[in-house]
């Protein structure tokens, strides 16, 4: 079955980098890519009760500009060495980027969102922009892969799965981690940073479940003590040269996550590694 991947773009270099990364990561798979641009109309506030609509001069001009820029993206794709097992289609939607992403995920039954870490207007001091953070936190029914602006694609050799073992694992939540490990022949390193002296019975049960789900791929556990999550992850990634970071984002806990505002901007080496955010689909 073909996988459906959504590629939001604001036509920035970072968005183009995410498109290239997704194409290379899934080069051996049959993929339908959907390139999405959420456009706005300058004279209309998206939050206003006065909504721009087809037929309005400003709306039509904004739509045409969006389509024009999407055609440029398609020309860039054609110039790139594309894969015959990939197809591309595009869409322009008026509104806020998060709303457009969520609507498209539902409408097109999207399997994965791949997004640049920040757009054209993102502050240089920030690693992740507001749209990317929103997508990672609020696109609850679809995993999100965020690609930092300086991340150049290389064949992944090691995936770091950061977990507290407090989340109940399910196959449908972990299948994206499993699939990426399989198609790239990557090893999975399960990183647990201890905050308690020993695992609870529930954590032990979840650990056993994880081992069962990862059967058939190369995986190993690493335990770190007496270090913060930020520092532990940073040191682990820097020392091992890991290629992708994965974690499960439980609802209402993202504000405490290492990738939330402003903690994400304190990361060093790990800030330039793609991050795959899975979701606790029970929420």
N, C-alpha and C positions, 0 to 999 in steps of 0.2 A: 504494500500500500504506500502511495506517495505521501510524504510528509508536507505539511503546509507551514511555512515560516513567514512571519510578518516582519518587514524591515521599515520601520518609521524613518522618515528623513525630513530634515529642514534644509537640505542641500548644502550642509556644511561639510568640511573635510572629514570631520569625525564620523558623520553619518555615512559617508562614502567608505571610510575605513571599516565600518561595521558591515556594510554590504559585502566588501571584499572578503572579510574574515569569514562570514557565514558561508559564502560560496566555496572557500577553500576547506573549511571544516567539514562540510557535507559533500565534498566533491565526488565521493563514491556512491552517494545515495540519490534516489529519485526524489526531487524536491520541486514543489511549486512555491516560488517566492512571490510575495505580495508587497510591493513598495508603496508605502502610504505617506502622503503629505497632508497634514492638517493646516489649512490656510486660514488666515484671518483677514478681515476688512478693516482698514485703518480707521474709518469714520464710525465703526460700530464696536462697542465694547461687548465681548462675548458674553459677559454677565448681564448685559442690559436687557430690558424687556423688549426693546426695539431690535429685532433680529433681522440680519441681512438675509435675503432670500433670492432664489433665481429670478432673474428679470430686473433686479436692481443693478444699476450701472456698476457700483462698487463691487458687488458680489460677483458679477460676471467677469469683471476685470481681474479680480483676485483669483477666480477659478481658472481663467485663461493663463495667467502668469504661473500658477501652480502646474498646470498641464505642460506649459512650455518648458519649465524647469525639469519636470519628470522626463520629457522627451530627451533632454540633455543627459540625464542619468542613464537612459537606455542606450544612448550613443556611446557613453563611456563603458557600459557593460559590453556592448558589441565589440569595442576595441580591445577589451580584456579577453584573455583566453577563457571563454566560457565553456561550460560542460554540457554535452548534449542531453544529459539526464536532468538538466535544470530547465524550468520554465519561469518566465517573469511576467507579471501583470502589474498595473499601477492603478491607483485611485487617489482622488483629491476629495477631501471632506472638510467642510467649513466647521470650525469650532476649536475647542481646546484640544491639544495633543492627547491628553489622557483619555478624554471622552471618545476621541476618534479611534484610539488604540483599542479601548474596551469594546466599542461597538463592532469594530472589524474582527476582533477575536471571536465574538459571538456569531456574527454574520457569516464568516468564512470558515468557521470551525478550525481556527488556527491552533497548531500544536506548540509553537514556540515563537516568542518575540525576541529578535536580536536588535539591540539598540546601541547607539553610540553613547558614551558616558556623559557627554554634554554637547549642546548645540552651538550654533553660530554666536549666540549672545551670551554664552556661559562665561563667567568670570574666570580669568586665568588662574586665580588662586584656588579655585574649586576643582576637585577631581571629578565629582559627579554633579550634574546639573539638576534642576528641580524636576524637569520632565522625566529624567531617568530614575531619580529617586521615587517619584510618584508611580512610575511603571513597576519598579521593583516591589513597592509596598502594596499597591492597590489593584494591580491586575491579578486577581486572586485565582482565576480558573485556568491559568496558563503560565508556564515557567518563563522567566525573562533572563536572557543572556546579555550582560552589559559589557561593551568593548571599550576600554580606555583609548584615548586619542593617540597614544604613543605605542599601542600594542600592534606589533607587526606579526602576521601569522607565521607560525612555525608549527610543525607537526607536534601535537602535544605528546609528551612522554609521561607526565605525572599530573594527576588531578588530586587536589587536596579537598577532602570532604570534612568540613568543620562541624562538629556536633557535640552536644552536651549529653546525648542519649536520653534526653527527657521527652523528646518528641516520638510519638508512636509512628513507626515507619509503615508505609504501605507501598506495594509494588508500583501502583500507578503514579505515585509521587516520585519514586526513585528511578523509574524507567529511563528518564532522560540522562541521568548520570550513567546508568548502565550502558545505554546506547552509545554515548560519546566515547566511553571507555572502550567499547567493542570496535567501533568503526575506526578509531585511531590507535588501537592496541596500546592504550595508556594504562599505566598502573594507577590504582586509587590508594591514596594514603589517608586513612581516617584519623583526623587529629582531634583529640580530646584534651582540653585544658582543665585540669582538676580545680574545682572550687570547694570540693568536700574531700574528706579523708578517704572515702570509699564510695563505690557505686551503690545506689539503692537497689532493691529487688526489681523495681520497675526499670531502672536504667540497665540492669543486667539482662532483663528480658528483651528490651529494645536492641541491645547490642547483639544478642543471639539472633534476633530477627534480621538485623542488618547483615550479619554473616551469611544467613540463608539466602537473602536476596542477591548478594554479590557473588554467589557461587558461579564459577566459570570465568571470572576475571582475576587479574593479579591485584590483590589488596593486602594491606597490612595496617596495624594500629600503631599510633604513636601517642604517648601520654606525657603531658608536660605539667610540672608542679611549680608552685611559687612564682607564677608569672601572670600578668594580665592577659586577657584574650588578645588584645591588640598587639602587645609585645611578643606574645608567643607565636601568633600567626606570622607576624612580620619576620621574626628570626627564622622560623621554619621555612618559609617561602624563600627568603634570601639565601639561606644555607643550601637548600636543595635545588633551587632553580625551577620551582614548580611552574606549571603552565596555565592551569585553570583552578579557580577557587569555587567551591560549591557549598551552599548551606540551605537549610530549610527555614523559611520565614513563616513563623506562626503568626496568626492574626493578632493584632494589638501589641506585638512584641518588637516590631521593626524599629520603633523609636529607641529601643535599647540595644539595637544591633550594632556591630562594629562597622557596618556600612551606612549607617544613618547619619543625618546631620548632627553635629559637625564632625563626629569621630572619623568618618571616612576620609576627611581631609588631613588626618594625622598619619595616615599610612604612608610608608615609604616605598620599598621595592614592590610590595603587594598591590600598590595602587595602580600599577601598570599591567596587571594581570586580569584577563577576563573573569567576570564573576557570574556564575549561574545561580539564580535564585529560584529554588523550588518552593512549593507551597503546601501547607497542611490542608489538603483538600476537604477535610471535614469541616473547616470553618467557612 
